[in-house]
């Protein structure tokens, strides 16, 4: 099946965004002929997605590095704006490393000999509130290792500065108390400096870090001959005359062919933070020049690499053996019994009993994936095998507001098609359309998403597709784009409430 929106134009060029979905705060490395990318995953599990490419344009999702979030009790319920913030991915001393900041707990790291795992258990390197956006550097020139991080004012009262440490090469000990290496309060016009990425190049320590906020900011470059500074700064990427707002926060990578490229995000409201690829060169004074003279490119020649198949991260899923693909994440740490493996295709989800069944934003057992493009159609089959009155299951678009369409068991034993929604300030859902019978407890569900994340829901109960309710405008959460979701739930009580089976999830 043709990808929803391939970045590869098939003629040696590509278009941005190269990842047209919410791969927030990307970081990238090159290892041999392979490129790997990770991104923020906040409170969803599994976390720390791992993407692979051979040309920086065509990407596949190969796994996740974090099975569960810690401390586990804090992520037993949805925490959409917490958890894994702005990770850094590195390869040093024969290992892959990921460092990230949890704004409520501190800086963690994990490592693995193979990028596909197994990964070590999370190690808390620096405890504290407001410690975010860490990036390590193993300096092969001196044999030293370093760490730089930013601050979240919401937790620490501190922002707009970067703190640096010397670090043991095993990534388990900070060797000093740390000091401010860049204080952007001292730079006229700079604010909300964050997201640093630390490099060594041409005899300089380099910190590539964004400022100005996710919607309207810019990408800065800082350099110093000494790790602790003083650093001189320059803006190296900004919106300029383009329509790419706030182009910043990402990673620099050098290809095997010796080319330099920069991957960064653009905040796109309900679509989240999509990823752009920019060419990168160096001026006569040794400063990076990103994009077209410091402005984002819309299309460009692809990086020099052997031809690659056109590819985007997977969306479709037949759920073979009752298992779901890597593209899915729970809205909190998973628990045993939420799904049931079986011999055929289709995802069999338990109708989990919960007092929050009427507010999808509070359910940990919603299985989600990113909106895969600006415009698309998603479709899935559903059968409800749940005798419990009030048991329900469906297809949702989930954010600060949500809407879903699916099936519900009635008190008289029949099953009906329902379509409900809730606004951001609402504490409970209400009907978006009048319920109608669903003979046999089966239905086809569809959502058609147009520009602006305007969602039209449809259903097929046996007589063809019919639209349901008004158009729903998807909304993001804080820091997180809207999500597609599958769920099954039931009212509180004892014993099993039955199951719901989803089949043939397709996006086009």
C-alpha positions as CSV (number, residue, x, y, z in Angstrom):
1,X,0.0,0.0,0.0
2,X,1.3,3.5,-0.9
3,X,2.3,5.5,2.2
4,X,-0.1,8.2,3.2
5,X,2.3,11.1,2.5
6,X,5.8,10.0,1.4
7,X,8.6,12.6,1.8
8,X,10.5,11.0,-1.0
9,X,9.4,12.5,-4.3
10,X,11.0,9.8,-6.4
11,X,13.1,12.1,-8.5
12,X,16.1,12.5,-6.2
13,X,14.4,15.2,-4.1
14,X,12.3,15.2,-1.0
15,X,9.7,17.5,0.6
16,X,9.3,18.6,4.1
17,X,8.2,17.5,6.6
18,X,10.1,14.2,6.2
19,X,8.1,12.8,9.2
20,X,4.6,14.3,8.9
21,X,3.5,13.3,12.4
22,X,4.2,14.1,16.0
23,X,7.8,12.9,16.4
24,X,8.4,15.6,18.9
25,X,11.9,16.9,19.9
26,X,13.8,14.6,17.5
27,X,17.5,13.6,17.9
28,X,19.5,11.7,15.3
29,X,22.8,9.9,14.9
30,X,24.7,8.1,12.2
31,X,26.3,4.7,12.9
32,X,28.0,3.4,9.8
33,X,25.5,3.6,6.9
34,X,22.5,3.7,9.2
35,X,20.7,6.7,10.8
36,X,18.7,6.4,14.0
37,X,16.2,8.8,15.5
38,X,14.4,9.1,18.8
39,X,11.8,11.5,20.0
40,X,9.8,12.6,23.1
41,X,7.1,10.1,24.1
42,X,5.8,11.9,27.3
43,X,3.5,9.7,29.3
44,X,2.8,7.0,26.7
45,X,4.1,3.5,26.9
46,X,6.2,2.0,25.4
47,X,8.3,5.1,25.2
48,X,11.4,6.4,23.4
49,X,10.5,5.4,19.8
50,X,13.4,4.3,17.6
51,X,13.3,5.1,13.9
52,X,15.7,3.9,11.2
53,X,16.7,5.3,7.9
54,X,19.4,4.9,5.2
55,X,18.9,8.3,3.7
56,X,17.3,10.6,6.3
57,X,14.2,10.8,4.2
58,X,12.6,7.3,4.3
59,X,12.0,6.2,7.8
60,X,10.7,3.1,9.6
61,X,9.8,2.5,13.2
62,X,12.0,-0.4,14.5
63,X,11.0,-0.4,18.2
64,X,11.0,1.4,21.5
65,X,13.8,1.7,24.1
66,X,11.6,2.1,27.2
67,X,9.0,-0.6,28.0
68,X,7.5,1.2,31.0
69,X,7.9,4.6,32.7
70,X,9.4,5.0,36.1
71,X,8.4,5.5,38.9
72,X,5.7,3.1,37.7
73,X,3.0,4.3,40.1
74,X,3.2,7.9,38.8
75,X,2.3,6.6,35.3
76,X,-0.5,4.2,36.2
77,X,-2.9,6.9,34.9
78,X,-2.5,9.2,31.8
79,X,0.1,11.9,32.2
80,X,0.0,13.5,28.8
81,X,2.4,16.4,29.5
82,X,4.9,14.6,31.7
83,X,7.3,11.6,31.5
84,X,9.9,11.5,28.7
85,X,10.9,15.0,27.5
86,X,13.4,15.8,24.7
87,X,15.7,12.7,24.7
88,X,19.2,12.7,23.2
89,X,20.5,9.7,21.3
90,X,24.2,8.9,21.1
91,X,26.6,6.1,20.1
92,X,29.9,5.9,22.2
93,X,32.2,3.3,23.6
94,X,30.4,0.6,21.6
95,X,27.0,1.4,23.0
96,X,23.9,3.3,22.1
97,X,22.8,5.8,24.8
98,X,19.6,7.7,25.4
99,X,19.4,10.5,28.0
100,X,16.1,12.3,28.8
101,X,14.7,14.6,31.4
102,X,11.6,13.9,33.4
103,X,10.6,17.3,34.7
104,X,9.2,15.9,37.9
105,X,12.0,13.5,38.7
106,X,15.3,14.3,37.0
107,X,17.7,13.1,34.3
108,X,17.6,9.4,33.3
109,X,19.8,7.3,31.0
110,X,19.6,3.9,29.4
111,X,22.0,2.1,27.1
112,X,22.3,-1.0,24.8
113,X,24.9,-2.7,22.6
114,X,22.3,-3.1,19.9
115,X,19.8,-0.3,19.0
116,X,17.0,-2.8,19.0
117,X,17.8,-3.8,22.5
118,X,17.8,-5.1,25.1
119,X,18.1,-1.7,26.8
120,X,19.2,-1.3,30.4
121,X,16.8,-0.3,33.1
122,X,16.4,3.5,33.6
123,X,19.2,5.0,35.7
124,X,18.5,8.3,37.5
125,X,21.7,10.2,36.9
126,X,20.7,13.5,38.4
127,X,17.6,13.8,40.6
128,X,15.6,17.0,40.9
129,X,12.6,18.9,39.6
130,X,12.8,20.9,36.4
131,X,15.8,19.2,35.0
132,X,15.1,18.7,31.3
133,X,16.6,18.3,27.8
134,X,19.9,16.6,28.8
135,X,22.6,15.8,26.2
136,X,25.8,13.9,26.7
137,X,29.1,14.2,24.8
138,X,31.9,11.7,24.8
139,X,34.9,13.7,23.6
140,X,37.3,11.4,21.8
141,X,39.9,14.2,21.6
142,X,40.4,14.4,25.4
143,X,38.8,11.1,26.6
144,X,36.4,13.2,28.8
145,X,32.6,13.0,28.9
146,X,30.2,15.9,29.5
147,X,26.6,16.6,30.1
148,X,24.5,19.7,29.4
149,X,20.9,20.3,30.3
150,X,18.1,22.9,30.4
151,X,15.6,23.9,33.0
152,X,11.7,23.9,33.2
153,X,10.6,27.0,35.1
154,X,7.2,25.3,35.9
155,X,9.1,23.0,38.3
156,X,12.3,24.7,39.2
157,X,11.6,28.5,38.9
158,X,14.6,28.6,36.5
159,X,14.7,28.9,32.8
160,X,16.6,30.4,29.9
161,X,20.0,28.9,30.9
162,X,22.0,25.8,30.3
163,X,23.9,23.9,33.0
164,X,27.0,21.8,32.2
165,X,28.7,18.9,34.1
166,X,31.8,16.7,33.6
167,X,30.6,13.1,33.6
168,X,32.1,9.6,34.0
169,X,32.3,7.8,30.7
170,X,29.9,5.1,32.0
171,X,27.2,7.8,32.2
172,X,26.5,7.0,35.9
173,X,28.3,9.8,37.8
174,X,28.5,13.5,37.4
175,X,32.0,14.6,38.5
176,X,31.2,18.1,39.6
177,X,28.4,20.3,41.0
178,X,27.7,21.8,37.6
179,X,27.8,25.4,36.4
180,X,25.9,27.6,34.1
181,X,27.6,27.5,30.7
182,X,25.1,29.7,28.8
183,X,22.8,32.3,30.5
184,X,20.5,33.6,27.8
185,X,19.2,36.3,30.2
186,X,22.5,38.0,29.3
187,X,21.8,37.8,25.5
188,X,19.5,40.6,24.3
189,X,16.3,39.3,22.7
190,X,16.8,35.7,23.7
191,X,14.3,33.9,25.9
192,X,13.2,30.3,26.6
193,X,16.6,28.8,25.8
194,X,16.2,25.0,26.0
195,X,16.7,21.7,24.1
196,X,20.6,21.8,23.9
197,X,22.5,19.3,21.8
198,X,26.2,19.1,22.6
199,X,28.9,18.4,19.9
200,X,32.7,18.6,19.3
201,X,33.7,20.0,15.9
202,X,36.8,21.7,14.4
203,X,38.3,22.3,17.9
204,X,35.2,23.9,19.3
205,X,32.6,22.7,21.8
206,X,29.2,23.3,20.1
207,X,25.8,23.6,21.7
208,X,22.9,23.7,19.2
209,X,19.9,25.0,21.2
210,X,16.5,26.6,20.3
211,X,15.0,29.6,21.9
212,X,11.9,31.7,21.6
213,X,9.3,29.0,22.2
214,X,7.9,26.2,20.2
215,X,5.5,28.2,18.1
216,X,7.6,31.2,17.1
217,X,11.2,30.4,18.1
218,X,14.5,30.0,16.3
219,X,17.6,27.7,16.3
220,X,20.7,29.0,18.0
221,X,24.3,27.8,17.8
222,X,26.9,28.4,20.6
223,X,30.6,27.7,20.4
224,X,33.5,27.9,22.8
225,X,37.1,26.5,23.0
226,X,36.4,25.4,26.5
227,X,33.4,23.4,27.7
228,X,32.5,25.8,30.5
229,X,32.6,28.8,28.1
230,X,32.5,31.6,27.4
231,X,30.3,30.8,24.4
232,X,29.6,33.1,21.5
233,X,26.2,32.7,19.8
234,X,24.4,33.1,16.5
235,X,20.9,32.4,15.1
236,X,21.3,29.8,12.4
237,X,17.7,28.9,11.5
238,X,14.5,31.0,11.7
239,X,11.2,31.2,9.9
240,X,12.1,34.2,7.8
241,X,10.0,34.5,4.7
242,X,8.7,30.9,4.9
243,X,5.5,29.4,6.4
244,X,7.5,27.1,8.7
245,X,6.9,28.5,12.1
246,X,9.3,28.1,15.0
247,X,11.8,25.9,13.2
248,X,14.1,24.6,15.9
249,X,15.1,21.9,18.4
250,X,16.6,18.9,16.7
251,X,19.9,17.3,15.9
252,X,22.9,17.6,13.6
253,X,24.1,14.6,11.7
254,X,27.0,14.0,9.3
255,X,26.5,11.3,6.7
256,X,29.0,8.7,5.5
257,X,29.3,10.8,2.3
258,X,30.5,13.7,4.5
259,X,27.4,15.9,4.2
260,X,25.9,17.7,7.1
261,X,22.1,17.8,7.8
262,X,19.9,19.1,10.5
263,X,16.5,17.5,11.6
264,X,14.2,19.8,13.6
265,X,10.5,20.1,14.5
266,X,7.7,22.4,13.5
267,X,4.7,22.8,15.9
268,X,1.5,22.2,14.0
269,X,-1.3,22.3,16.6
270,X,-3.4,19.2,16.7
271,X,-0.9,17.4,14.4
272,X,1.9,17.8,17.0
273,X,5.5,18.5,16.2
274,X,6.3,17.3,12.7
275,X,10.0,16.8,11.6
276,X,11.8,18.7,8.8
277,X,15.2,17.9,7.2
278,X,17.5,20.8,6.4
279,X,20.8,20.9,4.5
280,X,23.6,22.3,6.6
281,X,26.9,23.9,5.5
282,X,29.6,26.0,7.2
283,X,30.4,29.6,6.4
284,X,33.9,31.2,6.1
285,X,34.0,31.9,9.9
286,X,33.2,28.3,10.8
287,X,29.5,28.8,11.7
288,X,26.8,26.4,10.6
289,X,24.4,27.6,7.9
290,X,21.1,25.6,8.0
291,X,18.5,25.5,5.3
292,X,18.5,28.1,2.5
293,X,20.7,30.8,4.0
294,X,19.2,30.2,7.5
295,X,15.5,29.7,6.3
296,X,13.8,26.3,6.1
297,X,13.6,24.6,2.7
298,X,10.3,23.1,1.5
299,X,11.9,20.8,-1.1
300,X,15.5,19.9,-1.7
301,X,18.0,17.4,-3.1
302,X,18.1,14.2,-1.0
303,X,21.2,13.3,1.0
304,X,23.8,11.4,-1.0
305,X,23.0,7.8,-0.3
306,X,22.2,4.6,-2.3
307,X,18.5,4.5,-3.5
308,X,16.1,3.5,-0.9
309,X,12.5,2.2,-0.9
310,X,9.8,4.9,-0.3
311,X,8.8,4.4,3.3
312,X,7.0,6.1,6.2
313,X,6.5,4.7,9.7
314,X,3.8,2.0,9.8
315,X,0.2,2.8,10.4
316,X,-1.8,-0.2,9.2
317,X,-2.3,-3.2,11.4
318,X,-4.1,-6.6,10.9
319,X,-3.2,-7.5,14.6
320,X,-1.9,-11.0,13.8
321,X,-2.3,-13.4,16.7
322,X,-4.1,-10.6,18.6
323,X,-0.8,-8.6,18.8
324,X,-0.5,-4.9,17.9
325,X,2.3,-3.3,15.9
326,X,5.1,-1.0,17.1
327,X,3.1,2.1,16.0
328,X,0.7,1.7,19.0
329,X,1.2,3.1,22.5
330,X,-0.9,3.0,25.6
331,X,-1.8,6.2,27.3
332,X,-0.2,5.0,30.5
333,X,1.9,2.0,31.7
334,X,0.1,-1.1,30.6
335,X,-1.3,-3.8,32.8
336,X,-1.8,-7.5,32.2
337,X,-5.1,-8.5,30.7
338,X,-5.9,-5.4,28.6
339,X,-5.5,-7.5,25.4
340,X,-6.0,-11.2,24.8
341,X,-3.8,-13.1,22.3
342,X,-5.5,-15.7,20.1
343,X,-4.8,-17.8,17.0
344,X,-6.4,-15.5,14.4
345,X,-6.1,-11.9,13.3
346,X,-7.7,-9.0,15.1
347,X,-7.0,-7.1,18.3
348,X,-9.1,-8.5,21.2
349,X,-9.3,-5.9,23.9
350,X,-10.9,-6.5,27.3
351,X,-13.7,-4.2,28.3
352,X,-11.8,-2.9,31.3
353,X,-14.0,-1.9,34.2
354,X,-13.5,1.7,35.3
355,X,-15.4,4.5,36.9
356,X,-13.9,6.9,34.3
357,X,-15.4,5.0,31.3
358,X,-17.2,8.2,30.1
359,X,-14.0,10.3,29.8
360,X,-11.4,8.8,27.5
361,X,-8.8,11.3,28.7
362,X,-8.7,9.6,32.0
363,X,-8.4,6.0,30.7
364,X,-4.9,4.3,30.8
365,X,-6.0,1.5,28.4
366,X,-6.5,3.5,25.3
367,X,-4.3,2.2,22.5
368,X,-3.1,5.1,20.4
369,X,-1.0,6.2,17.4
370,X,-0.1,9.6,16.0
371,X,-2.1,11.4,13.3
372,X,-0.1,10.2,10.3
373,X,-0.6,13.1,7.9
374,X,-2.5,16.4,7.4
375,X,-5.3,14.7,5.5
376,X,-6.1,11.0,5.7
377,X,-8.8,8.4,6.3
378,X,-8.5,5.7,9.0
379,X,-10.8,2.7,9.1
380,X,-11.3,-0.3,11.4
381,X,-13.8,-3.1,11.9
382,X,-15.3,-3.7,15.4
383,X,-17.3,-6.5,17.0
384,X,-18.5,-6.2,20.6
385,X,-18.7,-9.4,22.6
386,X,-19.6,-8.0,26.0
387,X,-22.9,-8.9,27.8
388,X,-22.4,-6.2,30.4
389,X,-24.8,-3.3,30.0
390,X,-22.8,-0.1,29.5
391,X,-19.8,-2.0,27.9
392,X,-18.5,0.0,25.0
393,X,-15.7,0.1,22.5
394,X,-14.7,2.4,19.6
395,X,-12.4,4.4,17.4
396,X,-11.5,7.8,18.9
397,X,-9.7,11.0,18.1
398,X,-8.2,12.0,21.4
399,X,-6.8,15.2,22.7
400,X,-7.8,17.9,25.2
401,X,-11.1,17.4,23.5
402,X,-12.2,14.0,22.2
403,X,-14.7,12.3,19.9
404,X,-15.4,8.6,19.4
405,X,-17.7,6.3,17.4
406,X,-18.4,2.7,18.3
407,X,-20.6,0.2,20.0
408,X,-22.4,0.0,23.3
409,X,-24.3,-2.8,25.0
410,X,-27.8,-1.6,26.2
411,X,-29.7,-2.8,29.2
412,X,-32.2,-4.7,27.0
413,X,-29.3,-6.8,25.6
414,X,-29.1,-5.1,22.2
415,X,-26.1,-3.4,20.8
416,X,-26.3,0.1,19.4
417,X,-24.0,2.4,17.4
418,X,-23.1,5.5,19.4
419,X,-21.1,8.6,18.6
420,X,-20.0,10.9,21.5
421,X,-17.7,13.8,22.2
422,X,-16.4,16.0,25.0
423,X,-15.1,19.6,24.8
424,X,-11.9,20.5,26.6
425,X,-13.7,22.0,29.7
426,X,-16.3,19.2,29.8
427,X,-16.0,16.5,32.5
428,X,-18.1,14.0,30.6
429,X,-19.1,13.1,27.1
430,X,-22.4,13.7,25.3
431,X,-24.0,12.4,22.2
432,X,-22.8,13.8,18.8
433,X,-25.5,11.8,17.0
434,X,-28.6,9.8,17.9
435,X,-27.8,6.2,18.7
436,X,-29.0,3.6,16.2
437,X,-29.1,-0.2,16.1
438,X,-26.0,-2.2,15.2
439,X,-27.3,-5.7,14.2
440,X,-25.1,-8.6,15.2
441,X,-22.9,-6.2,17.3
442,X,-20.6,-5.5,14.4
443,X,-19.7,-2.3,12.6
444,X,-17.2,-0.7,10.3
445,X,-15.8,2.6,11.7
446,X,-14.1,5.4,9.8
447,X,-12.8,8.9,10.4
448,X,-11.9,11.2,7.5
449,X,-9.5,13.9,8.5
450,X,-9.2,17.1,6.4
451,X,-6.9,20.1,6.7
452,X,-7.0,21.7,10.1
453,X,-7.6,18.3,11.7
454,X,-11.3,18.5,11.0
455,X,-12.7,15.0,11.6
456,X,-15.8,13.5,9.9
457,X,-16.9,10.2,11.5
458,X,-18.7,7.5,9.5
459,X,-20.1,4.0,10.3
460,X,-21.3,1.0,8.3
461,X,-23.7,-1.2,10.2
462,X,-24.5,-3.3,7.1
463,X,-26.1,-0.8,4.7
464,X,-23.0,1.1,3.6
465,X,-21.1,4.0,5.0
466,X,-23.2,6.8,6.6
467,X,-21.8,10.0,8.2
468,X,-22.4,10.5,11.8
469,X,-22.8,13.8,13.7
470,X,-21.1,17.2,13.0
471,X,-17.5,17.6,12.0
472,X,-15.2,17.5,15.1
473,X,-12.1,19.7,15.3
474,X,-9.3,17.8,16.9
475,X,-7.3,19.5,19.6
476,X,-3.8,18.8,21.0
477,X,-2.9,18.2,24.6
478,X,-0.2,20.4,26.2
479,X,3.0,19.5,24.2
480,X,1.3,16.6,22.5
481,X,-0.6,16.3,19.3
482,X,-4.0,14.6,18.9
483,X,-4.0,10.8,18.7
484,X,-6.0,8.1,17.0
485,X,-7.2,5.6,19.6
486,X,-8.9,2.3,20.1
487,X,-10.5,1.4,23.4
488,X,-12.9,-0.9,25.3
489,X,-14.4,-0.1,28.7
490,X,-17.2,-1.1,31.0
491,X,-18.8,0.2,34.2
492,X,-17.4,-0.7,37.6
493,X,-18.3,-4.2,38.9
494,X,-17.0,-7.7,39.4
495,X,-15.8,-10.3,37.0
496,X,-15.1,-10.1,33.3
497,X,-17.2,-7.6,31.3
498,X,-16.4,-9.2,27.9
499,X,-14.2,-8.2,25.0
500,X,-14.2,-6.1,21.8
501,X,-12.4,-7.2,18.7
502,X,-10.8,-4.7,16.2
503,X,-9.9,-5.9,12.8
504,X,-8.0,-4.5,9.8
505,X,-6.9,-1.1,10.9
506,X,-6.1,0.8,7.6
507,X,-5.0,4.3,6.8
508,X,-5.1,5.9,3.3
